[in-house]
Amino acid sequence: MTSMIGNSGFSGQVGPTGKIGNKIPSGYRSGQVAQYTPEQMQLYQQSFGQVSPDSYLSRLAGGDESLFNEIEAPALKQFSGLQSNIASRFSGMGMGGRRSSGFQNTMNTAAQDFASQLQSQRQGLQRQAIQDLRGLTNDLLGYRPYEQFLTKKEYKQPFWKQALGIASPLGGDISEGNTKNTESFFNFMKMFGG
């Protein structure tokens, strides 16, 4: 009779040879049954794109400078407008207004505040991306698109045992540490030879 072991004692993807990620015990063969429809499988596979090294989340989590530049471009444009407003205000104060220490201090303070806000925003975005990436990855690794199992190979009695009528219900033979079949055979032969 064929026995089966579910994936409680067996994990990982199984390749055609049964050797990818698993060591198949002697006397068993591996198998798997799809748990997802083709549409569900397609969605499952697409989900891996969200956690790939080139994904938005991965780039954000890794601190990709070009991605942050894209995100910060609108803020930089707004800051440039703010600088123009400050310059206009000091220009309206008359000659030398933009050369004054007040103008320099105001511009320096605005630039420092802006840089500090950008840095804080970067850190917040990166921290959130790392958490999201970890959560998505854990979710994906928790899904089981296939039910994997092991089936015990059926024992095939050697031809010579079948020919001599040594039935398997009597037990094993000498190679299995049991002499019952061997004794039965010799007793059978004694009946003919005396």
VEXKOLLUM-405199 format. One record per atom (N, C-alpha, C): residue in three letters; x, y, z. Coordinates in steps of 0.2 Angstrom, whole numbers, plus 5000, padded with zeros to 4 digits. Layout:
VEXKOLLUM-405199
ALAXYZ...
end
This chain:
VEXKOLLUM-405199
MET500449945000MET500050005000MET500450065000THR500250114996THR500650184996THR500550225001SER501050255005SER500850295010SER501150365008MET500850425011MET500950485009MET501150525015ILE501650575014ILE501850625020ILE501650695017GLY501250735020GLY501150795018GLY501750845019ASN501650915018ASN502150955019ASN502350975026SER502050945031SER502250955038SER503050925039GLY503250875035GLY503950855036GLY504350865030PHE504150905025PHE504450915019PHE504350985016SER504851025014SER504751095012SER505151105007GLY505051165003GLY505451184998GLY505151164991GLN505351204986GLN505151184979GLN505451124977VAL505151084973VAL505351014971VAL505451024963GLY506051004961GLY506251004954GLY506050934951PRO506150934944PRO506050864941PRO506350804944THR506950824947THR507350764949THR507250754957GLY506850804960GLY506750794967GLY507350824971LYS507850854968LYS508450874972LYS508550944973ILE508050994971ILE508051064972ILE507851084979GLY508251094983GLY508051124990GLY507851064995ASN507851004993ASN507650944997ASN508050884996LYS508050845001LYS508450785001LYS507850735002ILE507750694996ILE507150644996ILE507450585000PRO507050565005PRO507350505009PRO507250445005SER507750395006SER507750335002SER507050295003GLY506850274997GLY506250234997GLY505550274996TYR505750344995TYR505150384994TYR505250424987ARG504750454984ARG504750494979ARG504350554980SER504550614977SER504150674979SER503650684973GLY503150734975GLY502650754971GLY502350814974GLN501950854969GLN501650914972GLN500950924968VAL500550954971VAL499850974968VAL499751044969ALA499551074963ALA499451154963ALA498851164967GLN498951224971GLN498351244976GLN498051304973TYR498351334968TYR498151394965TYR497851384958THR497351424956THR497151424949THR497751464945PRO497751454938PRO498251494934PRO498151564935GLU497551594936GLU497551664938GLU497851684944GLN497751644949GLN498051654956GLN498751654956MET499051604952MET499751594951MET500051654948GLN499751684943GLN499951734939GLN500051794944LEU499551804948LEU499551864953LEU500151854958TYR500251784960TYR500751764965TYR501451784962GLN501551764956GLN502151774953GLN502251854952GLN501751884950GLN501851964949GLN502051994956SER501751964961SER501951994968SER502652004969PHE503051954966PHE503751954968PHE504152014965GLY503752044960GLY504052104957GLY504052164961GLN503652164966GLN503652214971GLN504152214976VAL504552154977VAL505052154982VAL505752134978SER505752144971SER506352124968SER506852184969PRO507452174968PRO507952224969PRO507852294965ASP507552284959ASP507352344955ASP506752374957SER506352354961SER505652374963SER505752444966TYR505152484966TYR505152544969TYR505352544977LEU505052494980LEU505152484987LEU505852464989SER506152424985SER506852404986SER507352464985ARG507252504980ARG507652564979ARG507552614984LEU506952624987LEU506852664992LEU507152644999ALA507052575000ALA507352555006ALA508152555006GLY508452545000GLY509152554999GLY509452624998GLY509052674999GLY509252744998GLY509452764991ASP509152744986ASP509352754979ASP509252834978GLU509852864977GLU509952934976GLU509452964971SER509452934965SER509152954959SER508352954961LEU508152904964LEU507452894966LEU507252954971PHE507652964976PHE507553024981PHE507553094977ASN507953094972ASN507953164968ASN507353174964GLU507053114962GLU506353124959GLU505853144964ILE505853114969ILE505353124974ILE505453194977GLU506053224978GLU506153284981GLU506153344975ALA506053324969ALA506053384964ALA505553434965PRO504953414967PRO504453464968PRO504553514974ALA504853484979ALA505053524985ALA505653564983LEU506053544979LEU506653594977LEU506353644973LYS505853634969LYS505553694965LYS505253744970GLN504953714975GLN504553764980GLN505053804983PHE505653764985PHE506153804989PHE506453854985SER506553844978SER506853894974SER506353954974GLY505753944974GLY505254004974GLY505254034980LEU505454004986LEU505454034992LEU506054084992GLN506654054990GLN507254094989GLN507154154985SER506754154980SER506654214976SER506254264980ASN505754244984ASN505354284988ASN505754324993ILE506254284996ILE506654315001ILE507054364998ALA507354354992ALA507754394988ALA507354464986SER506754454984SER506354514982SER506254554988ARG506054524994ARG505954565000ARG506554605002PHE507154575002PHE507654615004PHE507854664998SER507754654992SER507854704987SER507454764988GLY506854754990GLY506354804991GLY506554854997MET507054835001MET507354875006MET507854925004GLY507954924998GLY508454974995GLY509154944994MET509554994992MET510254974990MET510554934995GLY510854884993GLY511254844998GLY510954795002GLY510254795001GLY509854745005GLY510054675005ARG510254654998ARG510354584997ARG511154574999ARG511454625001ARG512154615003ARG512254615011SER511654625014SER511654635021SER511754565024SER511954565031SER512054505035SER511354475036GLY510854515037GLY510154495038GLY509954445032PHE510054475026PHE509854435020PHE510254365020GLN510954365021GLN511354305021GLN511054255027ASN510954285033ASN510754245038ASN510054215037THR509554245034THR508954225032THR508954165027MET509454175022MET509454125016MET509854065019ASN510354075024ASN510654015027ASN510153975031THR509754015035THR509353975039THR508753935035ALA508553975030ALA508053935026ALA508353875022ALA508953875020ALA509253825017ALA509453765022GLN509653785028GLN509753735033GLN509053695035ASP508553735036ASP507953705038ASP507653665032PHE507753685026PHE507553645020PHE507953575020ALA508553585021ALA508953525021ALA508853475026SER508653505032SER508453455038SER507853425037GLN507353465034GLN506653435032GLN506753375027LEU507153385022LEU507253335017LEU507653275020GLN508153285024GLN508453225027GLN507953185031SER507553225035SER507053185040SER506553145035GLN506353175030GLN505853145025GLN506153085022ARG506853085020ARG507153035017ARG507252975022GLN507452995028GLN507452935033GLN506752905035GLY506252945035GLY505552915036GLY505352875031LEU505452895024LEU505252855018LEU505652795018GLN506352795020GLN506752735019GLN506552685025ARG506452715031ARG506252665036ARG505552635035GLN505052665032GLN504452635030GLN504552585025ALA504952605020ALA505052555014ALA505352495017ILE505852495021ILE506152435024ILE505652395027GLN505152425031GLN504652385035GLN504152355030ASP503952395025ASP503452365020ASP503752315016LEU504452315014LEU504752265011LEU504852205015ARG504952205021ARG505052155025ARG504352115026GLY503852155027GLY503152125028GLY502952095021LEU503052125015LEU502852095009LEU503252025008THR503852025009THR504251965008THR504051915013ASN503951925019ASN503651875024ASN502951845022ASP502551895019ASP501951865017ASP502051825011LEU502451845006LEU502551795000LEU502851735002LEU503351735007LEU503651665009LEU503151625013GLY502651655015GLY502151615019GLY501651585015TYR501551605009TYR501051575004TYR501351505002ARG500851455000ARG501051394998ARG500651374991PRO500951394986PRO500551384979PRO500551304978TYR500951264981TYR500951194979TYR500951154986GLU500551104986GLU500551054992GLU501051004990GLN501550994994GLN502050954992GLN502050884997PHE502250834994PHE502150774998PHE502650714995LEU502750665000LEU503150614998LEU502750554998THR502850504993THR502450444993THR503050384993LYS502850334997LYS503250284998LYS503250234992LYS503850224990LYS503850174984LYS503650104986GLU503250074981GLU503050014983GLU503549964982TYR503649914986TYR504149864986TYR503949814981LYS504449804976LYS504349754971LYS504749694973GLN504449634973GLN504749574975GLN505249554969PRO505849534971PRO506249504965PRO505949454962PHE506149444955PHE505849384951PHE505949324954TRP506549304956TRP506649244959TRP506249224965LYS506049274969LYS505649254975LYS504949244972GLN504749284967GLN504049264964GLN504049194961ALA504549184957ALA504549114954ALA504549054959LEU504949064965LEU504949014970LEU504349014974GLY503949064974GLY503349064978GLY503449084985ILE503949124986ILE504149154993ILE503749214993ALA503149214997ALA502749264997ALA502949315002SER502849385001SER503049435005SER502749435012PRO502049415013PRO501749415019PRO502149375025LEU502649325022LEU502949285027LEU503549325030GLY503649385028GLY504249435031GLY504749435026GLY505349465029GLY505949475025GLY506349415024ASP506949425021ASP507449375020ASP508049385024ILE508549345022ILE509249355026ILE509449425025SER509449455019SER509749525018SER509349575022GLU508749555025GLU508349605029GLU508449585036GLY508849535038GLY508949515045GLY508449465047ASN508049435042ASN507549385044ASN507649315040THR507649265043THR507849195040THR507149155039LYS506649185040LYS505949145040LYS505849125033ASN505949165028ASN505849145021ASN506349095019THR506949105021THR507449055019THR507348985022GLU507148985028GLU506948915031GLU506348885028SER505848925026SER505248905023SER505448875016PHE505948905013PHE506148875006PHE506448805007PHE506948805012PHE507248735013PHE506848685015ASN506348705020ASN505848655022ASN505448625016PHE505248675011PHE504948655005PHE505348615001MET505948625000MET506448584996MET506448514999LYS506448505006LYS506548445010LYS505948395008MET505348425007MET504748385005MET504948344999PHE505248374994PHE505448334988PHE506048294988GLY506548314992GLY507148274992GLY507248234998GLY506748235003GLY506848185008GLY507248215014
end
